[in-house]
């Protein structure tokens, strides 16, 4: 874990997967809120010791940015007004990954009624539905490709680094 104090009220914490397990911080799953809160409290006391400030009488805004290797936490320290705990969950989106062109073409030949955007990303075809697919559409997609629940960061990577194939 690396802790950097960017300014008087801002701290950057880079955590590896092992550090997240040590503090029992699992932002991506439906874990109990109390478990995440207690892990954040322990982390804030540790950060306070390393940065030479007391967490008592202060409020914190913690923004978690997940990555493949762990998580990046941006902590804003403010004078305490009242104690509020919020854990924002990302809006999960469904996307479908086709590893072979034949699978994609077979799916496209079926009557599916799904409007989508198609990308070529890392030697795969990634289909991003415009609206959330129905269960029947998900079953049909699952026959030909692999359904993945993607967060906003994963969607942004596909849109930025992928090549759009339909407009």
N, C-alpha and C positions, 0 to 999 in steps of 0.2 A: 504494500500500500504506500502510495506517495501522497504527501500532504503539502500543498503549496498555498501560502497566504498571498493572494493577489492584491488585496488592499485591506484597509482597516475593517471593512465589513464583508469581505468576500473571500471564501476559501475554496480551493479546488482540491478534490480528493479523487485520485485514480485508484480504483480497487480491482484486483484480479478476482477470478472466480473463487479462489480459496478464501480471500478476505470476505467476500459476500457470504460464503458458507459459515465462516467464523462468527459473523454478526447476524446470521440467519435473515439476511435481506434477500427476498425473492420477490422482485417487483413484477415479474411477468406472469406469475400464476395466481390462482385464486386463494392465496394463503391468507391466514387470519390476520386481520388488521392489528391485533394486539401483539402478535409476533414481530411484525415489521416495526411497530412503534417502539417496542422494547429494544430491538436491534439498533434502531436509529438513536435512541437515548444513549446506549452504551457507546456508539460511534461518536456522538457529539461530545461526550465526556472525554473520550480519548483524544479527539481533535482539539478540545479545549486545553488539555494538558500539553499537547505538542505545540500549540500556538500561544500558550501563556495567557489564557483568559478563562474566566469562569462562566460556564453556561447558565448559571443561575441568574435570574432576572433578565434574561434575554429571550427573544423569540428567533426562530430559524425558519427560513424557507429553503427547502432542499429539493433541488431538481436533479433527477436521475436520468442520465443518458446512457442506455445500454449499448454494449458493443460485443463483438464475438469473444473477446478475451476477458470481459468483466463488465465494469460499469464506471462511469465518470460522474461524480457528484459535484454539483455547484451549490455551495452553501452560502446563503446571505444571512448575516447576523444583524439583528435589530434590537433596540430596546424592547422589552416585553410589554405587551399590552394585555393580552390574555392568551391562554394556552389553546391552540387549535391544531388538530392533527388532520391532515388530508393526504391521502395517497391517491393520486390520479392514475387511473388505468388508461392505457392507450386504447383507441378504438380499433379492435381487431378487424381486419379485412380478409376475405377469402381470395386466394389466388390459386391458379392451377399451373403446374409445371409439366411440360411435355419434354421428355428426353430425346424422343425420336420424331422426325418429321412425319413418318407414316402414321403415328398415333394422332398427331394434330390433324392431319388431313382426314383420317377416318372420323374423328370427332366432328370436324367441320361439315362432312357429308351427311351427318345425322341432322334431323330436324330438331333444333334445340331452343330457338327463340331467345337466345341470350345475347344482349349487346355487350361488347367487350372491346378492350384495347389489347393488341398483341405486340409483344416485344421479343427480340432476340437478345438474350442475356447469358453470357458465359456458356456458350455452346448449347443452350437450352432455349425452348420457347416458353415464355411466361405470359399467361393470359390473365388480364386484370378485368373482372366484370365491372360494368358501369354501376349496376345495382347489385345488391346482395342476391345470389342465386337461390332459387327455391330448392327444397329437398330433392325433388325429381331432377333438377338441373345439376345439383351436386353429385347425385348418384351417377348420372351420365358422364360428368366430368371425371369422376373417380374411376370409371371403367377404362378411360383412355390415358389419363394423366394422374398426377399426384396433387391432391388438395393440400394447401398449406395455409395456416392462419398467420397472416403477416401483420406486423405493426407498421406504424407510419415511417419509420426509418428504413425498413426493408423495402417498402413501396417506393420511397424516394430514391433509393439506390437503383432499383430497376428502372425507374423513369429517367434517372440521370445518366446511367452508364449503359443502358440497353438501347438497342436500335428499334424504333417504332416501325412496325411492318404494315399496319393499317392506319388510316387517318379518319 
